[in-house]
Each structure stands twice: as structure tokens, then as C-alpha cells.
Amino acid sequence: EKHSVESAVFLVDGAQHLQTALSRAGLRFHPERHGNRNSIERIFRELKRRTSSFSNCFSHVFPETAENWLQAFAAWFNAPN
């Protein structure tokens, strides 16, 4: 509901349950075992790893502390070199 996915084509592996779910939702998909799908999976795997690491580092702090750290990091990361 948050994202416009009606025009998206989802890359899925051979898992029938994924294809069935996308079909029931009326979404388009393309079965692909190699290539772009593997690249996307690597990105999500790295994102999950980094999210887990961040969570482990900030699990004992107040949410405001983590938010302040994220804002400072974003400012540093997006600053011109």
C-alpha cells in the first residue's frame, strides 16, 4: 500500500509459493535463477547484515540516541568530499 508496485516486475526463483502469492495479488513476476536476481539478493543480504549489526550496537540505548547517531551519520555521509 505504501509503494506503487502495480507496474513493477518482481524477479523470483523457482519457489512456487512466491509465484502463487504474486499471482493472487495481481502482480507481475518473472522467474529467474541467475543474473539480476542474484545481484538483488546480495544487496538485501548486506542490508540485513548491516541492520542486524546496527541493532546489536544500539540495542541498549534510548531511541533518541540512535536517531541522533543516524542523523549525524547521514550528514557526514552526504557531505561533499
C-alpha positions in Angstrom: 0.0 0.0 0.0 2.9 2.4 0.6 4.6 1.8 -2.7 3.3 1.8 -6.3 4.1 -1.8 -7.3 1.4 -2.3 -9.9 3.8 -1.7 -12.8 6.8 -3.5 -11.2 8.0 -6.9 -12.4 9.3 -9.0 -9.5 12.2 -11.4 -10.1 11.6 -14.7 -8.3 13.3 -18.0 -8.1 11.5 -21.3 -8.8 9.6 -21.2 -5.5 6.0 -21.9 -6.4 4.7 -20.2 -3.2 6.2 -16.8 -4.3 4.7 -17.1 -7.8 1.3 -18.1 -6.3 1.3 -15.2 -3.9 2.2 -12.6 -6.6 -0.4 -14.0 -8.9 -3.1 -13.8 -6.3 -2.1 -10.2 -5.6 -2.3 -9.5 -9.3 1.4 -8.6 -9.5 3.7 -9.4 -12.4 6.7 -11.6 -11.9 9.5 -13.2 -13.9 11.2 -16.4 -12.8 14.9 -16.0 -12.9 17.5 -18.2 -11.3 20.7 -16.2 -12.1 21.8 -12.7 -13.1 19.9 -9.7 -11.8 18.1 -11.7 -9.1 21.3 -12.8 -7.5 22.6 -9.2 -7.5 19.5 -8.0 -5.8 19.7 -10.8 -3.2 23.3 -9.8 -2.4 22.1 -6.3 -1.8 19.3 -7.4 0.5 21.6 -9.8 2.3 24.1 -7.0 3.0 21.3 -4.7 4.1 20.0 -7.3 6.6 23.6 -7.8 7.9 24.2 -4.1 8.4 20.8 -3.7 10.0 21.5 -6.5 12.4 24.9 -5.1 13.3 23.4 -1.6 13.9 20.7 -3.2 16.1 23.3 -5.1 18.1 25.3 -1.9 18.7 22.3 0.3 19.7 20.1 -2.2 21.5 20.8 -0.7 24.9 20.3 3.0 24.1 17.2 5.2 24.0 15.6 5.6 20.6 16.5 9.3 20.5 20.2 8.4 20.9 20.1 6.0 17.9 18.1 8.6 15.9 20.7 11.3 16.7 23.5 9.0 15.6 21.7 8.2 12.4 21.2 11.8 11.6 24.8 12.7 12.3 26.0 9.7 10.1 23.7 10.8 7.3 25.0 14.3 7.4 28.6 13.1 7.3 27.9 10.5 4.6 26.1 13.0 2.3 28.6 15.8 2.9 30.7 16.8 -0.2 34.2 15.4 -0.1 
